[in-house]
Amino acid sequence: MQKYLLLIIATAVLTACTPVPPAIKPPAPVIPASPQPLEVTHIARYTLINLTPAETLAYPLRQVVSHTIPGRKAVKRGDALKIWLSGTGYGLCLPVTGDMRLFYNSPLPGSQRSPGPLRVEDAIKVIAGPAWVMSVDEITRTVCFTQTPAALALR
């Protein structure tokens, strides 16, 4: 019996001497920043309008439009690009090289005559095809195309 009593006392003494690990505090919750307040104005008794311009006003090539290329004759890519750019304030670069003349005068596939509602920049990229890279000059508001290195390597 004494052995058991001695064992219990030794266990109690040894556990009383061990330090208690400090409690780990959970990280403080992250409070999200409040969104910028909208600048609005009254235009009628119960009507407020947002004074922040829409993205399509600042970037006209991102507006969603739908065009159908008219006519049964062979339509050229250059004509389709001009139709899609109409109303955006952007124009095409002048075809100063033979490659650009070839690009603008190549026929438009029939499947691209009425692609449906698309962003203007996406429609232009579809018309151009994977062999051409579109670049936009925001100063002169012109859309230009250059051949990809892979397309140049095929020549």
C-alpha positions as CSV (number, residue, x, y, z in Angstrom):
1,M,0.0,0.0,0.0
2,Q,2.9,2.3,0.8
3,K,4.2,1.8,-2.7
4,Y,0.9,3.0,-4.2
5,L,0.8,6.0,-1.9
6,L,4.4,6.9,-2.7
7,L,3.6,6.6,-6.5
8,I,0.6,8.9,-6.2
9,I,2.5,11.5,-4.2
10,A,5.5,11.4,-6.7
11,T,3.1,11.8,-9.6
12,A,1.4,14.8,-7.9
13,V,4.7,16.4,-7.1
14,L,6.1,15.9,-10.6
15,T,3.0,17.3,-12.4
16,A,2.9,20.3,-10.1
17,C,6.4,21.3,-11.0
18,T,6.0,21.2,-14.8
19,P,5.4,24.7,-16.3
20,V,2.0,25.3,-18.0
21,P,2.5,26.3,-21.7
22,P,1.1,29.8,-22.4
23,A,-2.2,29.9,-24.1
24,I,-2.0,30.7,-27.8
25,K,-4.1,33.6,-28.7
26,P,-6.1,33.3,-32.0
27,P,-5.1,35.9,-34.6
28,A,-7.1,39.1,-34.6
29,P,-9.9,39.1,-37.2
30,V,-9.2,41.0,-40.3
31,I,-11.6,43.8,-40.9
32,P,-12.1,44.5,-44.6
33,A,-11.7,48.0,-45.8
34,S,-14.9,49.8,-46.5
35,P,-15.6,50.3,-50.1
36,Q,-15.3,53.8,-51.6
37,P,-18.5,55.7,-51.2
38,L,-20.4,56.3,-54.4
39,E,-20.8,59.8,-55.6
40,V,-24.5,60.2,-56.4
41,T,-26.9,63.0,-57.1
42,H,-30.6,63.5,-57.1
43,I,-32.3,63.9,-60.5
44,A,-35.8,63.4,-59.2
45,R,-37.5,63.1,-55.9
46,Y,-36.7,59.4,-55.4
47,T,-34.1,58.9,-58.1
48,L,-30.3,58.9,-57.5
49,I,-27.8,58.4,-60.2
50,N,-24.2,57.4,-59.9
51,L,-21.7,60.1,-61.1
52,T,-18.9,57.6,-61.6
53,P,-18.5,57.0,-65.4
54,A,-19.1,53.5,-66.6
55,E,-16.2,51.4,-67.8
56,T,-17.4,51.6,-71.4
57,L,-17.3,55.4,-71.4
58,A,-13.6,55.3,-70.4
59,Y,-12.7,52.3,-72.6
60,P,-15.0,52.2,-75.7
61,L,-13.5,49.0,-77.0
62,R,-14.9,47.1,-74.0
63,Q,-18.5,47.9,-74.9
64,V,-20.8,45.1,-75.8
65,V,-22.4,45.4,-79.2
66,S,-23.9,43.2,-81.9
67,H,-23.2,43.7,-85.6
68,T,-24.4,41.8,-88.7
69,I,-22.1,42.3,-91.7
70,P,-24.5,43.0,-94.6
71,G,-24.3,41.8,-98.2
72,R,-24.0,38.5,-100.0
73,K,-20.8,39.4,-101.8
74,A,-17.4,38.5,-100.4
75,V,-16.7,40.8,-97.5
76,K,-13.1,41.7,-96.6
77,R,-11.6,41.6,-93.1
78,G,-10.9,45.4,-93.3
79,D,-14.5,46.2,-94.0
80,A,-15.7,44.1,-91.0
81,L,-13.1,45.7,-88.7
82,K,-14.4,49.2,-89.8
83,I,-18.0,48.2,-89.1
84,W,-17.0,46.9,-85.6
85,L,-15.0,50.1,-84.8
86,S,-17.8,52.4,-86.0
87,G,-19.1,54.4,-83.1
88,T,-16.1,53.8,-80.8
89,G,-14.0,56.7,-82.0
90,Y,-11.2,54.3,-83.0
91,G,-9.9,53.7,-86.5
92,L,-7.5,51.3,-88.2
93,C,-3.9,51.9,-88.8
94,L,-3.1,52.7,-92.4
95,P,-2.0,49.6,-94.4
96,V,1.5,50.8,-95.2
97,T,3.0,47.3,-95.6
98,G,2.2,44.5,-98.0
99,D,1.3,42.2,-95.1
100,M,-1.3,44.7,-93.8
101,R,-2.8,45.1,-97.3
102,L,-3.0,41.3,-97.5
103,F,-4.6,41.2,-94.0
104,Y,-7.2,43.9,-94.8
105,N,-8.1,42.4,-98.2
106,S,-8.4,38.8,-97.1
107,P,-12.0,37.4,-97.1
108,L,-14.1,37.3,-93.9
109,P,-15.3,33.8,-93.1
110,G,-19.1,33.4,-93.2
111,S,-19.3,32.4,-89.6
112,Q,-17.9,35.8,-88.5
113,R,-20.6,37.8,-90.3
114,S,-23.0,37.8,-87.3
115,P,-21.1,36.6,-84.2
116,G,-23.7,37.9,-81.8
117,P,-23.2,40.3,-78.9
118,L,-19.5,40.6,-78.1
119,R,-17.1,43.2,-76.7
120,V,-15.7,45.2,-79.5
121,E,-12.1,44.3,-78.7
122,D,-13.0,40.5,-78.6
123,A,-14.8,40.7,-81.9
124,I,-11.8,42.4,-83.5
125,K,-9.5,39.8,-82.2
126,V,-11.7,37.0,-83.6
127,I,-11.8,38.7,-87.0
128,A,-8.0,39.1,-87.0
129,G,-7.4,35.5,-86.1
130,P,-4.6,33.8,-84.1
131,A,-1.8,34.9,-86.6
132,W,-2.2,38.6,-85.7
133,V,-1.7,40.5,-82.5
134,M,-3.8,43.6,-81.8
135,S,-2.3,46.7,-80.3
136,V,-4.2,49.9,-79.5
137,D,-2.6,53.4,-79.6
138,E,-4.7,55.4,-77.1
139,I,-3.1,58.7,-78.1
140,T,-4.2,58.5,-81.8
141,R,-7.0,56.0,-81.1
142,T,-6.0,53.6,-83.7
143,V,-6.0,49.8,-83.7
144,C,-3.0,48.1,-85.3
145,F,-2.1,44.5,-86.1
146,T,1.2,42.8,-86.2
147,Q,1.9,39.2,-87.1
148,T,2.9,36.8,-84.4
149,P,6.4,35.4,-84.4
150,A,4.9,31.9,-85.1
151,A,3.1,33.2,-88.2
152,L,6.3,34.9,-89.4
153,A,8.2,31.6,-89.0
154,L,5.7,29.8,-91.3
155,R,6.6,32.1,-94.2
